[in-house]
């Protein structure tokens, strides 16, 4: 599935309250990212049944993607455009030898 198709399908399941949608989507995104990070922490800690944790991470990644699609909708942009722009930025940094380092404008 491509990002445009995903964003269109995800939009059909949207139940975000109409007031402050950008804030709601951003908070949902950070909440789901936190749940994902917590599962990664449990793998690092050596909790039992790592495959169950990996499966849980996969599910959380889907939730992160859903909220990312919602936030993109709220801002009037597409995930395809976000992905394309990000790859162009990373390729440029790679080509210039600036993948490592700090700051957005490297």
C-alpha positions as CSV (number, residue, x, y, z in Angstrom):
1,X,0.0,0.0,0.0
2,X,1.3,3.5,-0.8
3,X,1.0,6.4,1.6
4,X,-1.7,8.2,-0.3
5,X,-3.9,5.1,-0.2
6,X,-3.2,4.6,3.4
7,X,-4.0,8.2,4.2
8,X,-7.3,8.0,2.3
9,X,-8.3,4.8,4.1
10,X,-7.2,6.0,7.5
11,X,-9.3,9.2,7.0
12,X,-12.4,7.0,6.7
13,X,-11.9,5.8,10.3
14,X,-11.3,9.3,11.7
15,X,-13.2,10.1,14.9
16,X,-11.2,13.1,16.0
17,X,-13.2,15.9,17.6
18,X,-13.5,18.8,15.2
19,X,-12.2,21.4,17.7
20,X,-8.3,21.7,17.8
21,X,-7.7,18.7,15.5
22,X,-4.0,19.5,15.1
23,X,-3.5,19.4,18.8
24,X,-5.5,16.2,19.2
25,X,-3.6,14.5,16.4
26,X,-0.2,15.6,17.7
27,X,-1.1,14.4,21.2
28,X,-2.3,11.1,19.9
29,X,0.9,10.7,17.9
30,X,3.1,11.4,20.9
31,X,1.1,9.1,23.1
32,X,1.3,6.2,20.6
33,X,5.0,6.8,20.1
34,X,5.4,6.6,23.9
35,X,3.6,3.3,24.0
36,X,6.0,2.0,21.2
37,X,9.0,3.2,23.1
38,X,7.8,1.5,26.2
39,X,7.7,-1.8,24.4
40,X,11.2,-1.3,23.0
41,X,12.3,-0.6,26.6
42,X,10.9,-4.0,27.7
43,X,12.9,-5.7,25.0
44,X,16.0,-4.0,26.2
45,X,15.2,-5.0,29.7
46,X,14.9,-8.6,28.6
47,X,11.3,-9.2,29.4
48,X,10.0,-12.6,28.4
49,X,8.4,-13.4,25.1
50,X,10.3,-10.9,22.9
51,X,8.2,-11.9,19.8
52,X,5.0,-10.8,21.6
53,X,6.7,-7.5,22.2
54,X,7.8,-7.2,18.6
55,X,4.2,-7.9,17.6
56,X,3.1,-5.2,20.0
57,X,5.6,-2.7,18.5
58,X,4.3,-3.5,15.1
59,X,0.8,-2.6,16.3
60,X,2.0,0.6,17.9
61,X,3.8,1.5,14.7
62,X,0.4,1.3,12.9
63,X,-1.2,3.5,15.5
64,X,1.7,6.1,15.1
65,X,1.1,6.0,11.3
66,X,-2.6,6.5,11.8
67,X,-2.1,9.7,13.9
68,X,0.6,10.9,11.5
69,X,-1.9,10.6,8.6
70,X,-4.4,12.4,10.7
71,X,-2.0,15.2,11.5
72,X,-1.0,15.5,7.8
73,X,-4.7,15.8,7.0
74,X,-5.1,18.5,9.6
75,X,-2.3,20.4,8.0
76,X,-3.5,19.8,4.4
77,X,-0.4,17.8,3.3
78,X,0.0,14.2,2.1
79,X,2.1,11.5,3.6
80,X,3.5,10.9,0.1
81,X,4.8,14.5,0.1
82,X,6.3,14.1,3.6
83,X,8.0,10.9,2.7
84,X,9.4,12.3,-0.6
85,X,10.7,15.5,1.0
86,X,12.3,13.5,3.8
87,X,14.1,11.2,1.4
88,X,15.4,14.1,-0.6
89,X,16.7,15.8,2.6
90,X,18.4,12.6,3.7
91,X,19.9,11.9,0.3
92,X,21.3,15.5,0.3
93,X,22.8,15.0,3.7
94,X,24.3,11.7,2.7
95,X,25.8,13.1,-0.5
96,X,27.3,16.0,1.5
97,X,28.5,13.8,4.3
98,X,26.3,15.5,6.9
99,X,24.0,12.6,8.1
100,X,25.7,12.9,11.5
101,X,25.6,16.0,13.5
102,X,23.0,18.4,14.9
103,X,20.6,20.9,13.5
104,X,18.0,20.9,10.8
105,X,20.0,22.9,8.3
106,X,23.1,20.7,7.8
